[in-house]
Amino acid sequence: MAELKDLVDKNKLLLYLLIIVAAFLTFSLAHQEPKVSIKPIKESKMTETEKLAKENHDLRDRLARLEPAVPVKIVTADEPSKAIETLPVIAVLSEGTRVPFETVYEDQSWARPDYEPYWHSKQGVWSKVPDRIHSSLHRLFVTPGTEGLWREVTYEAGIAEVADKIKLPVFDDKPENTITVVALQHQITDVVVLNNQVVLLGVPSRNGMQVLAVNKQELIKSVSGELTTLNNNQEYLFQMVTPDGYEVDYNNAVVNF
């Protein structure tokens, strides 16, 4: 009986030890940060059919950006939204006020590009063929000096590659006072304002590009120097003309006051 009792006691002791070890291991595992091995999932290879389907989808998107869905005639109206009573250019030159301007950038050897990389269909917004044709008809681009609109004009005019070299001035510590004029293949020498007409006098040229900046406050002054309008928005007709008064190009711009 004594031997049996000793055997039972030993078994109990062994059981207690196993319980203690199990509890210790459980505690250790519960407080130990798990070591997780994350293996990158390999991309599934596309089948030839899937590749062709994706390529077809991409090409359809690019084609939709390039041209209308069906053959159609497009005529973009450049007429102002509000009727502007205009005078002959000669009258503006003789009766108007010459206003100061800054030549921000000039390159007389610049040649207008037939195509730019950022006009490619993969770039999206600038690839629309009707827009590109319309922009190519113009030598004059006018925009307020805000960063977003200025960048947009550089892409439209095809001068985005030099945009980083151009620092627009700030008149009266207000960026919104800056009116930016991009003149292509025309050397502007004078800016004359009369009422809502802004005449950019200069000489046409085969090459060359100018970026001018005008203080918009100068546009709302009459010959006597008094402010002519207090409207929030005012539409102006910008005319690029020759010394003889012949119009080469024009641009209708809304100036916010």
C-alpha positions as CSV (number, residue, x, y, z in Angstrom):
1,M,0.0,0.0,0.0
2,A,2.8,2.4,0.8
3,E,4.3,1.8,-2.6
4,L,1.0,2.5,-4.3
5,K,0.6,5.7,-2.3
6,D,4.1,6.8,-3.4
7,L,3.2,6.1,-7.0
8,V,0.0,8.1,-6.8
9,D,1.9,11.0,-5.1
10,K,4.5,11.0,-7.8
11,N,1.9,11.0,-10.5
12,K,0.2,14.0,-8.8
13,L,3.5,15.8,-8.7
14,L,4.1,15.1,-12.3
15,L,0.7,16.3,-13.2
16,Y,1.2,19.5,-11.2
17,L,4.5,20.1,-13.0
18,L,2.8,19.6,-16.4
19,I,0.1,22.1,-15.4
20,I,2.7,24.7,-14.3
21,V,4.7,24.3,-17.5
22,A,1.6,24.5,-19.7
23,A,0.5,27.7,-17.9
24,F,3.9,29.2,-18.3
25,L,4.0,28.5,-22.0
26,T,0.5,29.9,-22.5
27,F,1.5,33.1,-20.7
28,S,4.7,33.5,-22.8
29,L,2.9,32.9,-26.1
30,A,0.1,35.4,-25.2
31,H,2.7,38.2,-24.5
32,Q,5.0,37.5,-27.4
33,E,4.7,39.5,-30.6
34,P,3.8,37.2,-33.4
35,K,6.4,36.8,-36.1
36,V,4.5,37.1,-39.4
37,S,6.2,36.5,-42.7
38,I,4.4,38.3,-45.5
39,K,5.3,37.2,-48.9
40,P,4.4,39.3,-51.9
41,I,1.6,37.9,-54.0
42,K,2.8,37.5,-57.6
43,E,0.7,39.4,-60.1
44,S,-1.4,37.1,-62.2
45,K,-0.2,37.0,-65.8
46,M,-2.8,38.3,-68.3
47,T,-3.8,36.1,-71.1
48,E,-3.4,37.3,-74.7
49,T,-7.1,37.8,-74.9
50,E,-7.1,39.9,-71.7
51,K,-4.2,42.0,-73.0
52,L,-6.0,42.7,-76.3
53,A,-9.2,43.6,-74.4
54,K,-7.3,46.1,-72.2
55,E,-5.4,47.6,-75.2
56,N,-8.7,47.9,-77.1
57,H,-10.3,49.7,-74.1
58,D,-7.4,52.1,-73.7
59,L,-7.4,52.9,-77.5
60,R,-11.1,53.6,-77.4
61,D,-10.7,56.0,-74.6
62,R,-7.9,57.8,-76.4
63,L,-9.9,58.0,-79.6
64,A,-12.8,59.4,-77.7
65,R,-10.5,62.2,-76.5
66,L,-9.1,62.9,-79.9
67,E,-12.2,63.5,-82.0
68,P,-16.0,63.5,-81.9
69,A,-17.9,60.2,-81.9
70,V,-19.3,61.0,-85.4
71,P,-18.2,63.2,-88.2
72,V,-19.5,66.7,-87.4
73,K,-18.7,70.3,-88.3
74,I,-17.4,72.4,-85.4
75,V,-17.2,76.2,-85.4
76,T,-16.1,77.7,-82.1
77,A,-17.5,81.2,-81.6
78,D,-15.0,83.7,-80.5
79,E,-17.6,86.5,-80.2
80,P,-18.0,88.0,-76.8
81,S,-20.9,86.9,-74.6
82,K,-22.0,90.5,-74.2
83,A,-22.1,93.0,-77.1
84,I,-19.1,95.3,-77.1
85,E,-19.4,98.5,-79.0
86,T,-16.1,98.7,-80.8
87,L,-14.4,101.6,-82.6
88,P,-12.0,101.3,-85.6
89,V,-8.5,100.5,-84.5
90,I,-7.2,103.8,-85.8
91,A,-9.6,105.7,-83.5
92,V,-8.4,103.7,-80.5
93,L,-4.8,104.4,-81.4
94,S,-5.5,108.2,-81.7
95,E,-7.9,108.6,-78.8
96,G,-6.9,105.9,-76.4
97,T,-4.3,105.8,-73.6
98,R,-1.0,104.1,-73.8
99,V,-0.6,102.0,-70.8
100,P,2.6,100.6,-69.3
101,F,3.4,96.9,-69.6
102,E,6.2,94.5,-68.6
103,T,7.9,92.2,-71.1
104,V,8.2,89.1,-68.9
105,Y,9.7,86.8,-71.5
106,E,10.8,87.1,-75.1
107,D,12.4,84.8,-77.6
108,Q,12.6,86.2,-81.1
109,S,14.0,82.9,-82.5
110,W,11.1,80.8,-81.1
111,A,9.4,78.7,-83.8
112,R,5.8,77.6,-83.3
113,P,5.7,73.8,-82.9
114,D,3.5,71.6,-85.1
115,Y,3.2,69.2,-82.2
116,E,4.2,68.9,-78.5
117,P,4.5,65.8,-76.4
118,Y,1.9,67.0,-73.9
119,W,-0.7,67.1,-76.8
120,H,-0.4,63.3,-77.1
121,S,-3.6,61.3,-76.6
122,K,-2.0,59.6,-73.6
123,Q,-1.9,62.9,-71.8
124,G,-5.6,63.3,-71.9
125,V,-7.1,66.8,-71.7
126,W,-4.8,68.6,-74.2
127,S,-5.1,66.0,-77.0
128,K,-8.5,66.9,-78.4
129,V,-7.9,67.6,-82.1
130,P,-10.6,70.3,-82.6
131,D,-9.2,72.3,-79.7
132,R,-5.7,72.0,-81.1
133,I,-6.8,73.2,-84.5
134,H,-8.7,76.1,-82.9
135,S,-5.7,77.2,-80.9
136,S,-3.4,77.0,-83.9
137,L,-5.6,79.6,-85.6
138,H,-4.6,82.2,-83.0
139,R,-1.5,84.2,-82.2
140,L,-2.9,85.9,-79.2
141,F,-3.7,84.4,-75.8
142,V,-4.9,86.5,-72.8
143,T,-5.5,85.3,-69.3
144,P,-5.6,86.6,-65.7
145,G,-2.3,85.9,-63.9
146,T,-3.6,83.2,-61.6
147,E,-1.4,80.1,-61.6
148,G,-4.0,77.7,-62.8
149,L,-5.2,79.8,-65.8
150,W,-1.7,80.8,-66.7
151,R,-0.6,77.1,-66.8
152,E,-3.6,76.3,-69.0
153,V,-2.7,79.0,-71.5
154,T,0.9,77.8,-71.8
155,Y,-0.4,74.3,-72.8
156,E,-2.9,75.8,-75.2
157,A,-0.3,78.1,-76.9
158,G,2.4,75.4,-77.0
159,I,4.9,77.2,-74.7
160,A,4.6,75.0,-71.7
161,E,8.3,74.0,-72.0
162,V,9.4,77.5,-71.1
163,A,6.7,78.2,-68.4
164,D,9.2,77.5,-65.6
165,K,11.5,80.3,-66.9
166,I,8.6,82.8,-66.8
167,K,7.9,84.6,-63.5
168,L,4.8,86.8,-63.7
169,P,5.0,90.1,-61.8
170,V,2.6,91.0,-59.0
171,F,1.1,94.5,-59.2
172,D,0.2,96.2,-56.0
173,D,0.9,93.0,-54.1
174,K,-2.1,91.4,-55.6
175,P,-1.6,88.5,-58.1
176,E,-5.1,89.0,-59.4
177,N,-4.1,92.4,-60.8
178,T,-1.9,90.7,-63.4
179,I,-3.3,90.3,-66.9
180,T,-1.0,88.1,-69.0
181,V,-0.7,88.4,-72.8
182,V,1.0,85.7,-74.9
183,A,1.9,87.0,-78.4
184,L,3.1,84.5,-81.0
185,Q,4.9,85.6,-84.2
186,H,4.2,89.3,-83.4
187,Q,6.5,91.8,-81.7
188,I,4.3,94.1,-79.6
189,T,5.6,97.6,-79.0
190,D,2.6,99.5,-77.5
191,V,-0.6,98.8,-75.6
192,V,-3.4,101.3,-76.1
193,V,-6.7,101.2,-74.2
194,L,-9.9,103.0,-74.9
195,N,-13.1,101.9,-73.1
196,N,-13.3,98.1,-73.6
197,Q,-10.8,97.9,-76.4
198,V,-7.2,97.0,-75.8
199,V,-5.0,97.4,-78.9
200,L,-1.7,95.6,-79.0
201,L,0.3,97.4,-81.5
202,G,3.2,95.6,-83.1
203,V,4.9,94.0,-86.1
204,P,4.1,90.5,-87.4
205,S,7.0,88.1,-87.7
206,R,7.6,84.6,-88.9
207,N,9.0,83.5,-85.6
208,G,9.1,84.8,-82.0
209,M,7.2,84.7,-78.8
210,Q,6.5,87.4,-76.2
211,V,4.8,87.2,-72.8
212,L,3.6,90.6,-71.5
213,A,2.0,91.6,-68.2
214,V,-0.4,94.5,-67.7
215,N,-1.8,95.8,-64.5
216,K,-5.6,95.3,-64.8
217,Q,-6.2,98.6,-63.0
218,E,-4.8,100.3,-66.1
219,L,-7.5,98.8,-68.2
220,I,-10.3,100.5,-66.3
221,K,-8.9,104.0,-66.5
222,S,-10.3,106.4,-69.1
223,V,-8.2,108.9,-70.9
224,S,-8.7,111.3,-68.0
225,G,-7.5,108.8,-65.6
226,E,-10.8,108.2,-63.8
227,L,-12.3,104.8,-63.2
228,T,-14.9,104.1,-65.8
229,T,-16.6,101.1,-64.2
230,L,-17.3,99.5,-60.9
231,N,-18.7,96.2,-62.3
232,N,-17.5,93.0,-60.8
233,N,-16.7,91.6,-64.3
234,Q,-15.9,93.5,-67.4
235,E,-15.3,92.1,-70.9
236,Y,-12.5,93.5,-73.0
237,L,-11.6,93.0,-76.6
238,F,-7.9,92.5,-77.1
239,Q,-6.7,93.2,-80.7
240,M,-3.3,92.4,-82.1
241,V,-2.8,94.9,-84.9
242,T,-0.1,96.1,-87.3
243,P,1.2,99.7,-87.3
244,D,-1.3,100.5,-90.1
245,G,-4.2,99.4,-87.9
246,Y,-4.9,96.0,-89.5
247,E,-6.1,93.4,-87.1
248,V,-4.0,90.2,-87.1
249,D,-5.8,88.4,-84.2
250,Y,-8.1,89.1,-81.3
251,N,-9.2,87.7,-78.0
252,N,-12.2,88.3,-75.8
253,A,-11.2,88.3,-72.2
254,V,-13.4,88.8,-69.1
255,V,-11.5,90.7,-66.4
256,N,-12.7,90.4,-62.8
257,F,-12.5,93.5,-60.7
